[in-house]
C-alpha cells in the first residue's frame, strides 16, 4: 500500500502554488553569465636538468692515482678532481727538454757559421756554394728547433692533463673508477658535473594542442605573452611550490618526428640547490589571457551519465521559472579573486542564468524560485584559501 501511494503521488498534478510533485519551488541562487578576461595557465610535467652537463673524461692514458673530491659534493671550476700517475710523462717531458736544448745549440752553431762565411763570400774568399750550404743548415736547424718546441709543448700539455680539473662549477656525480684503475685517453668517464644554478626544465608540447592554441590566438580568443614571457611556477612531487619564478629560455620551431611534439625549456634560479638534476616536477605557465571567456563556479558543475552539465533558469510555457539542463564542455580550472571557476568551452552563452546554489535539490523541469543573485566570484573555501582544483589532465604549454 505505501508503494501504491507513492506512485499515485508521483503521477498527481502539481499542487496550487507551482510546486513540483507537491513540493514548493526550490529556492536557488544564480549568476548571469557575462564575458570576461580570465587568466589562462598551462600545466605539464617536466624533468630537471643542469643548465650545463659536463662529462669529465681522462685525456691521457695512465693509472688513476688519486681522487680528491667527495662524490656528489659541489665542486668549483678549476678544482683538481683526480690525479693520473704523471711519472712517465714527466720523464718524457725531461727528454724532450733535452732535445730542445740540443736543437737550440745546433741552431746557434749554424748562425755562427753563417755569420763567419757571409762576409768571406762577399769578398770571394770562399765559394758561394759553401756559404749557401751554411744558410741551408741554419734553416734546417731552425725548423728542427720548432719541431722540438712543439713536441715539448704537447708533452707538457699532456702532463698537465694528469691533474684532472673541474671544467665548470656544479654538483659532481658518482666516480665509477677507483684509485689504481687504468684509464684510457678520451674514453674513460671519471665523473659528471651538473651546473644547477640556474636549473633547466625541458618539456614537450603535442602538435595537436599547439595547433588548437594557435587557432585560438588567431581568432582572438587567447592572448599569449610576447616572446614567450610566461611566468614559470614549479611544483615539486610533494605538492610544495617554489617561491622563485622562472622563465622560458628556449622554444623549438621544429616538430620532433619521433614524438610529434615541440620542445620547450624553462629556466629557474636554483642558488639554494633545492632542485636536483633528474627530478620530475610539474610546471605551470602563467601570463596568457582568455578573451571574452565564459566561466561558471565550480559548485555549479555536476556530473551526469552523459558528462558534465549545469542547471540554468528557463521559462516554461506558462512563463514560470524552471530548471533547465545544459551539457557543457569545460576548459581549465581558474582561481580568480578567491573564486573557483571552470572555463566553459561550449554549452552556454552570454546572458544565461546559471544556478549555483541549491542544485542538489533540483530535477530537470522543476520549478525554481530565485532567492538571490550570487556575485561573479564564489567565496573561497573556509580558512581563506581557495578550494583545491579538481583533478584534470595537464595542459600543454603554448608557443609564441
C-alpha positions, 0 to 999 in steps of 0.5 A: 500500500505505501508503494501504491501511494507513492506512485499515485503521488508521483503521477498527481498534478502539481499542487496550487502554488507551482510546486513540483510533485507537491513540493514548493519551488526550490529556492536557488541562487544564480549568476548571469553569465557575462564575458570576461578576461580570465587568466589562462595557465598551462600545466605539464610535467617536466624533468630537471636538468643542469643548465650545463652537463659536463662529462669529465673524461681522462685525456691521457692514458695512465693509472688513476692515482688519486681522487680528491673530491667527495662524490656528489659534493659541489665542486668549483671550476678549476678544482683538481678532481683526480690525479693520473700517475704523471711519472712517465710523462714527466720523464718524457717531458725531461727528454724532450727538454733535452732535445730542445736544448740540443736543437737550440745549440745546433741552431746557434752553431749554424748562425755562427757559421753563417755569420763567419762565411757571409762576409768571406763570400762577399769578398770571394774568399770562399765559394758561394756554394759553401756559404749557401750550404751554411744558410741551408743548415741554419734553416734546417736547424731552425725548423728542427728547433720548432719541431722540438718546441712543439713536441715539448709543448704537447708533452707538457700539455699532456702532463698537465692533463694528469691533474684532472680539473673541474671544467665548470662549477656544479654538483659532481656525480658518482666516480665509477673508477677507483684509485689504481684503475687504468684509464684510457685517453678520451674514453674513460668517464671519471665523473659528471658535473651538473651546473644547477644554478640556474636549473633547466626544465625541458618539456614537450608540447603535442602538435595537436594542442599547439595547433588548437592554441594557435587557432585560438590566438588567431581568432582572438580568443587567447592572448599569449605573452610576447616572446614567450614571457610566461611566468614559470611556477614549479611544483615539486612531487610533494605538492610544495611550490617554489617561491622563485619564478622562472622563465622560458629560455628556449622554444623549438620551431621544429616538430620532433618526428619521433614524438610529434611534439615541440620542445620547450625549456624553462629556466629557474634560479636554483642558488639554494640547490633545492632542485636536483638534476633528474627530478620530475616536477610539474610546471605551470605557465602563467601570463596568457589571457582568455578573451571574452571567456565564459566561466561558471563556479565550480559548485555549479558543475555536476556530473551526469551519465552523459558528462558534465552539465549545469542547471540554468533558469528557463521559462516554461510555457506558462512563463514560470521559472524552471530548471533547465539542463545544459551539457557543457564542455569545460576548459581549465580550472581558474582561481580568480579573486578567491573564486573557483571557476571552470572555463566553459568551452561550449554549452552556454552563452552570454546572458544565461542564468546559471544556478549555483546554489541549491542544485542538489535539490533540483530535477530537470523541469522543476520549478525554481524560485530565485532567492538571490543573485550570487556575485561573479566570484564564489567565496573561497573555501573556509580558512581563506584559501581557495578550494583545491582544483579538481583533478584534470589532465595537464595542459600543454604549454603554448608557443609564441 
